[in-house]
Structure formats: C-alpha cells, structure tokens
Amino acid sequence: MRLAPARRLALAVTALTAVALPLCLPASASAASTVSTRSFGMHYTNPADPYLVKFGSSRIWDMGVTWRDLQPRRGTTSATAIARLDKIVATMRAHGSQPLLTLGMTPAWAAHKCNHYYAGVNWGLKTCAPVSTSTTGAWGKYVRMLASRYRGKVKYFELWNEPSYHNGYNDSVRKLAKMQASAQKILHAYGDRLVSPAIAFTDGNPKHGMRWLDNFLHLPGGKAFDIVGLHLYPDDPSARAGRGPEWAMQTLGSVRGVLRRDGVGRRPVWNTETNVGRVPAHTQVGSGTRAAAMVARTYLLATEHNVARTFWYAADDRHWGGTWLESTSRRSLTTAGRAYVVMQKLLVGAHPRGCSVSGAHYTCRYRLASGQSMLAVWTTRGSFAFHGPRGTKRLAWVAGGGRTASHATRVTVGAAPVYVIGTFKV
C-alpha cells in the first residue's frame, strides 16, 4: 500500500517501450503451469472482518504486525502484537490460505540514522536499515524469531515493502541487499523461501522501479531470493482510461526484460499487491460491472502471463484501492467481488493457452479443468459484436450467470469479459 499520491506519476513511455515484450504471448511462452488456488491471493487489513471470498494465498501487511510493532523496544517482544500475528496466521491457514509474511519496518532502537526526510515529509526511522544487517545482529534475530515461531505454518517471507518509494525505504540499497542475503540464509535453514523486495513501477521519479531493480540485482546479495516480488498496480492515467490491467502487463514485459538480462528471468514471479484505480487520486472504479471487469482482466492476464500468484489489495479496503470487492458494511460482496469468485471457479485447474489482441479487442484462451475450452473476450474501447467458434455451448458473465449458446449466437462484448465455453480447440 502506498500513501503518498504525489509519488504516483506516470512512467515515461520510453521507459516502458525500451524493453517491452508483446502484451499477449503465444501459448508456449505465456503460462507454463496449471492455474491453482494459490494463484488467487488476497489482503485483509482488519483480521476481525469476515472473509467473504476464498483465496489460496494471503499477504500479511498493513495489519499492525511489522517489526517495529513486534519489537518496539530492544530485547522485548510485544505480547499484544505477537498474539495478533499468531491469530492472523492461524486464521488464514484455517481458511485454506498460505500466508506470505512481509518483513520490516525497522524499530527505532535498531535503526541506522539515515536521511528519512523527502519533500518536506518525515517518513520515519522505520524506513532506515538496521544498524546490523548480519545473521547475528538485530535483523537476523528478528528474521530467525519469525522463522522459528512459524515453522511449518509460514513458508514464504517477503524482504521489504516497496523500497524504491520513500514511504518504504530511504537507506542504502547496498545494505538492503545484505539484509536480503542474511534473511535468505536464515530462512533456507528452516526450509522457507524468500520473496524479493516488492518493487512498484508507477513512480515517474528518476529512482523508479526498473532502474532501482536493475541496480539492486547487481549488488552483492541482490540475487539472494527465490521468488520475484512485484507490485503491478496500473498507473493513474491507464486506470482512468479503463485499461489498467493491460498497462500492468505491458509493464511486466519491461520488467521481465530487466530480469532476463540480470540472470534471474527464470525465477517465479508473484504480484504481491495490486488493485485498479486509487481513491487518493480520484481514479476509483467502484464496485459495479466496470469494477468487475477490472478484477477479471487482472487475473485473466496474470494467469496467461505466468504470474504465479496475484494478491489483491484489499478485500476490506475502500480508502486506498479504487476497485472494491466488499460492500461498505463488509458483510456482502459487490459485483466486483463476485467477479473474483467467478474467476476462481472458472480458472482453478485450467491450462492457459495464450492471448491475442486485435486493436482494442482481447481474447485469452484456456483449457478448463472440465476438459472444455474457454475464450475470455473483452475490449478496452467501446463494444463489438462477437460470435463464438463452432462447438460453443454456453456463455458466462463476469459476475455470474450465463446462457446456453452456439456459434450462431451473437453477443455484444464490452469492457467486462464474456466467457465463451464449449468443445472447440484452443
């Protein structure tokens, strides 16, 4: 989650196109594995809220259990905060979800006194590195405490949240790379895996995400991670224009170019935080059919482009992200929330077969777990008439429901994907 709207500037077009890959990849290069329940990740900011959707993965962030919450004073652990974290982990596991625990932020007593002021904002000592980055200092003891306490319960840890932004990190990137090497060494001893620091790409400042990532990967310890962690939020202009998920995948293509050149292109990619639109920027999409389209297209494109897990931020949030899955009462799903449910029912067990694009019209292909084929069809501009191929049996709508159909059935396709299901080849 990012709290400073001024930092969300558009990336220069040249920064994206210089290393951009095609948005829609052929089946052989898009998604290499079956879509699993783990592909559908979620955030909840309040552990007391009821979980209205099922999700196979969950990220622990913005829940009051950072390092400075857990160990506010040297040599002590907050009984309240650790009990809260225990409950969060237990609740997520009870719902069949695999937790991802994000490390940081630094408590004042452990922090190196870095410059944490930027443009008149004090981001706090929490954004500084610890004085000791070793496996035996305060940082190592913190990581080891979590690995030991949640052994067999939490397998995945994420190094840091958005360190390329000033609200995330303001100290030496070289120190962060050393912290990563120490964390990976500790976690591997417990059989756990480390996700790289979660890099975001909607900041147009010189130290934007791709340059930051390239620099980080060249430092000692910069490649000491098991999974690439990204925050593939769309930028504000693309969200406003109704093509946010597509912008995010174009950005992913650029990022993959950096990863390949730096020798880590074969590592799994997780999108550990995403949404479409932002309340602070007044680009919110809301909760209706247009919002459902954003949710569906986010997961369709992610699964087709080999993003192994995508974590939505957040089911119970209406203050930051602009697409809302739950009602204001947090007791029922919105149309967008139902789209998340429909996506899971359709895609879990499916084999992605690649996407194609013609102008503003998109078609993504799947072999479903049932053995049938599916086309997901939408457009980012206007609407168009579509006929399914021979073998079409039914149409399904983005938020549930549908109708029987044949190749002669004419359907109007707009921003919300239409799912064409049948016995045709994909």
Residue pairs with C-beta under 8 A, 6 or more apart in sequence:
1 61
1 62
1 161
1 273
1 313
1 314
1 320
2 8
2 162
2 165
2 167
2 200
2 233
2 320
3 167
3 320
4 121
4 165
4 166
4 167
5 278
5 280
5 281
6 119
7 165
7 166
7 167
7 203
7 205
8 202
8 203
8 235
8 236
8 278
8 281
9 202
9 203
9 204
9 205
9 235
10 202
10 204
10 235
10 236
10 237
11 201
11 202
11 203
11 204
11 208
11 235
11 251
12 204
15 208
15 210
15 254
16 250
16 251
16 254
17 254
18 254
19 210
19 253
19 254
19 257
19 258
20 250
20 253
20 254
20 257
21 253
21 254
21 256
21 257
22 253
23 246
23 249
23 250
23 253
23 355
23 357
24 30
24 304
24 354
24 355
24 356
24 357
24 362
24 364
25 304
25 305
25 354
25 355
26 354
27 352
27 353
27 354
27 365
28 354
29 354
30 304
30 305
30 306
30 352
30 353
30 354
30 355
31 303
31 304
31 305
31 306
31 351
31 352
32 306
33 306
33 308
34 349
34 350
34 351
35 303
35 347
35 348
35 349
35 350
35 351
35 352
36 56
36 348
36 349
37 54
37 55
37 56
37 96
37 344
37 348
38 56
38 57
38 98
38 308
38 309
39 56
39 57
39 299
39 302
39 303
39 307
39 308
39 309
39 310
39 347
39 348
40 54
40 55
40 56
40 57
40 299
40 310
40 340
40 343
40 344
40 348
41 55
41 56
41 57
41 58
41 59
41 100
41 270
41 272
41 309
41 310
41 311
41 312
42 53
42 55
42 57
42 58
42 59
42 97
42 311
42 312
42 314
42 315
43 58
43 59
43 61
43 62
43 273
43 311
43 312
43 313
43 314
43 315
43 317
44 51
44 58
44 63
44 314
44 315
44 316
45 62
45 63
45 314
45 316
45 317
46 63
46 316
47 63
47 84
47 87
47 88
47 91
49 315
49 316
49 330
50 330
50 331
51 91
51 95
51 315
52 315
52 325
52 326
52 330
52 331
52 332
52 333
52 337
53 315
53 325
53 333
53 337
53 340
53 341
54 95
54 96
54 341
54 344
55 95
55 97
56 96
56 97
56 98
57 97
57 98
57 99
57 100
57 309
57 311
58 92
58 97
58 98
58 99
58 100
58 311
59 99
59 100
59 102
59 158
59 272
59 273
59 311
60 85
60 88
60 89
60 92
60 99
60 100
60 101
60 102
61 102
61 161
61 273
62 314
63 84
63 88
64 81
64 84
65 81
65 84
65 85
65 88
66 104
66 105
66 126
67 103
67 104
67 105
67 106
67 107
67 110
67 142
68 105
68 106
68 107
68 108
68 126
69 78
69 81
70 77
70 78
70 81
70 82
70 85
70 142
71 77
71 78
71 107
71 110
71 142
72 78
72 81
72 107
72 109
73 107
73 109
74 109
74 110
74 138
77 145
82 149
88 99
89 99
89 101
89 150
89 153
89 154
90 153
92 98
92 99
93 99
93 153
98 155
98 156
99 153
99 154
99 156
100 154
100 156
100 157
100 158
100 195
100 270
100 272
100 311
101 146
101 150
101 154
101 156
101 157
101 158
102 157
102 158
102 160
102 161
102 198
102 272
103 142
103 143
103 146
103 157
103 158
103 159
103 160
103 183
104 126
104 159
104 160
104 161
105 124
105 126
105 127
105 161
106 125
106 126
106 127
106 128
106 129
106 130
107 126
108 125
108 126
110 130
110 131
110 132
110 138
110 139
110 142
111 125
111 126
111 128
111 129
111 130
111 131
112 128
112 129
112 130
112 131
112 171
112 175
113 125
113 128
114 125
114 127
114 128
114 129
114 170
114 171
114 172
115 170
116 122
116 123
116 124
116 125
116 127
116 128
116 170
117 123
118 166
118 170
119 166
121 166
123 166
123 167
123 170
127 166
127 167
127 168
127 169
127 170
127 171
128 170
128 171
129 169
129 171
129 172
129 175
129 176
129 179
130 137
130 138
130 139
130 179
131 137
131 138
132 138
132 139
132 140
133 139
133 175
133 178
133 179
133 182
134 140
134 178
134 182
135 144
135 182
135 185
135 186
139 179
139 182
139 183
140 182
140 186
143 157
143 182
143 183
143 186
143 187
144 186
146 154
146 157
147 157
147 186
147 187
147 189
147 190
147 192
148 190
151 190
151 191
154 192
155 191
155 192
155 193
156 192
156 193
156 194
156 195
156 227
157 183
157 187
157 192
157 193
157 194
157 195
158 194
158 195
158 196
158 197
158 198
158 229
158 272
159 176
159 179
159 180
159 183
159 194
159 195
159 196
159 197
159 225
159 229
160 168
160 169
160 176
160 179
160 197
160 198
161 168
161 197
161 198
162 168
162 169
162 197
162 198
162 199
162 200
162 231
163 169
163 173
163 176
163 197
163 198
163 199
163 212
164 199
164 200
164 203
164 207
164 208
164 209
164 212
164 213
165 200
165 203
169 176
169 197
173 212
173 215
173 216
173 219
174 219
174 220
176 197
176 216
177 216
177 219
177 220
177 221
177 222
177 224
178 220
178 221
179 221
180 194
180 196
180 197
180 221
180 222
180 224
180 225
181 220
181 221
181 224
182 221
183 194
184 194
184 224
184 225
184 226
185 224
187 193
187 194
188 194
193 226
193 227
194 224
194 225
194 226
194 227
195 225
195 226
195 227
195 228
195 229
195 270
195 272
196 225
196 227
196 228
196 229
197 216
197 229
198 229
198 230
198 231
198 272
198 273
199 209
199 212
199 213
199 229
199 230
199 231
199 255
200 209
200 230
200 231
200 233
200 273
201 208
201 209
201 210
201 230
201 231
201 232
201 233
201 251
201 255
202 209
202 233
202 234
202 235
202 236
203 209
209 255
210 254
210 255
210 258
213 255
213 258
213 259
214 258
214 261
214 262
216 222
217 223
217 258
217 259
217 262
217 263
217 264
218 262
223 262
223 263
223 264
225 267
226 267
226 268
227 267
227 268
227 269
227 270
227 308
228 259
228 264
228 267
228 268
228 269
228 270
229 270
229 272
230 252
230 255
230 269
230 270
230 271
230 272
231 271
231 272
231 273
231 274
232 248
232 249
232 251
232 252
232 271
232 274
232 302
232 307
233 248
233 273
233 274
233 275
233 276
234 243
234 244
234 245
234 247
234 248
234 276
234 277
235 244
235 247
236 278
236 281
236 283
238 244
238 246
238 247
238 248
239 247
239 276
239 277
239 278
239 283
239 285
239 322
240 277
240 283
241 380
242 290
242 380
242 381
242 415
243 380
244 276
244 277
244 294
245 276
245 294
245 297
245 298
245 300
245 301
246 297
246 301
246 362
246 380
248 274
248 298
248 301
249 301
249 302
249 305
252 269
252 305
252 307
256 265
256 269
259 265
259 267
268 308
269 306
269 307
269 308
270 307
270 308
270 309
270 310
270 311
271 302
271 307
271 309
271 310
271 311
272 309
272 311
273 311
273 313
274 298
274 310
274 311
274 312
274 313
275 312
275 313
275 314
275 317
275 320
275 321
275 322
275 323
276 285
276 291
276 294
276 295
276 298
276 321
276 322
276 323
277 283
277 284
277 285
277 294
277 321
277 322
277 323
278 284
278 320
278 321
278 322
279 318
279 319
279 320
279 321
279 322
280 320
281 322
283 322
284 322
284 323
284 324
285 291
285 294
285 322
285 323
285 336
286 322
286 323
286 324
286 336
287 323
287 324
287 325
287 327
287 334
287 335
287 336
287 337
288 334
288 335
288 336
289 335
289 398
289 399
289 415
289 416
290 415
290 416
291 323
291 324
291 334
291 335
291 336
291 339
292 335
292 336
292 338
292 339
292 398
292 399
292 416
293 339
293 378
293 398
293 414
293 415
293 416
293 417
294 323
294 336
295 312
295 323
295 325
295 336
295 337
295 339
295 340
295 343
296 339
296 342
296 343
296 376
296 378
296 398
296 416
296 417
297 362
297 378
297 417
298 310
298 312
299 310
299 340
299 343
299 347
300 343
300 347
300 364
300 376
300 417
301 355
301 364
302 310
303 347
303 350
303 352
304 352
304 354
304 355
304 364
312 325
312 340
313 320
313 321
314 320
314 321
315 325
315 326
315 337
316 326
316 330
317 324
318 324
318 328
323 336
324 334
324 336
324 337
325 333
325 334
325 336
325 337
325 340
326 332
326 333
326 334
326 337
327 333
327 334
333 340
333 341
335 399
336 399
338 399
338 400
339 398
339 399
341 400
342 396
342 397
342 398
342 399
342 400
346 366
346 368
346 374
346 396
346 419
347 366
348 369
349 368
349 369
350 366
350 367
350 368
350 369
350 374
351 366
351 367
352 364
352 365
352 366
353 365
353 366
353 367
353 426
354 364
354 365
355 362
355 363
355 364
355 365
356 362
356 363
357 363
359 381
360 379
360 380
360 381
360 382
361 377
361 378
361 379
361 384
361 413
362 376
362 377
362 378
362 379
362 380
363 375
363 376
363 377
364 375
364 376
365 373
365 374
365 375
365 376
365 426
366 373
366 374
366 375
366 376
366 426
367 373
367 374
367 426
368 374
368 421
372 393
372 421
372 422
372 423
373 391
373 421
373 422
373 423
373 424
373 425
373 426
374 419
374 420
374 421
374 426
375 388
375 389
375 419
375 420
375 426
376 417
376 418
376 419
376 420
377 386
377 413
377 417
377 418
377 419
377 420
378 413
378 414
378 415
378 416
378 417
378 418
379 413
379 414
379 415
380 415
382 414
383 412
383 413
383 414
384 412
384 413
385 410
385 411
385 412
385 413
386 410
386 411
386 412
386 413
386 418
386 420
387 407
387 408
387 409
387 410
387 411
388 395
388 405
388 406
388 407
388 409
388 411
388 420
388 422
388 424
389 407
389 420
389 422
389 424
390 407
390 424
391 407
391 422
391 423
391 424
391 425
392 405
392 406
392 407
392 409
392 420
392 421
392 422
392 424
393 404
393 405
393 406
393 421
393 422
393 423
394 402
394 403
394 404
394 405
394 421
394 422
395 402
395 403
395 405
395 409
395 411
395 418
395 419
395 420
395 421
396 402
396 418
396 419
396 421
397 416
397 418
397 419
398 416
398 417
398 418
398 419
399 416
402 419
405 411
405 420
411 418
